[in-house]
């Protein structure tokens, strides 16, 4: 944990940071505590390979939604969670997978409509 702590302490102050960990070994309370102490968000990322649990470690939440497909019911659930987080006073950053196909942008547009922001 020392390396992560030292790295975070070197980051410029006054900015927001989110860390996406792509190995299960980083998904531990010890890591979450280090992030919480510095108001650094654990990136809640999901893909076919790994789903990071929603552990809130900062005053904002950062999502990376990287699955190949999301159903309308999936987007409904994400919209409901987004409304809850915003109502609780959290800032929210949410990114859908963005590649050659338009699904990510279409999902984002649907999410905005369902969350009441568009």
Secondary structure, 3 states (H helix, E strand, C coil): CHHHHHHHHHCCCCCCCEECCCCHHHCCHHHHHHHHHCCCEECEEECCCCECCCCCCCCEEEEEECCCCCCHHHHHHHHHHHHHHHHCCCEEEEEECCCCCCHHHHHHHHHHHHHCCC
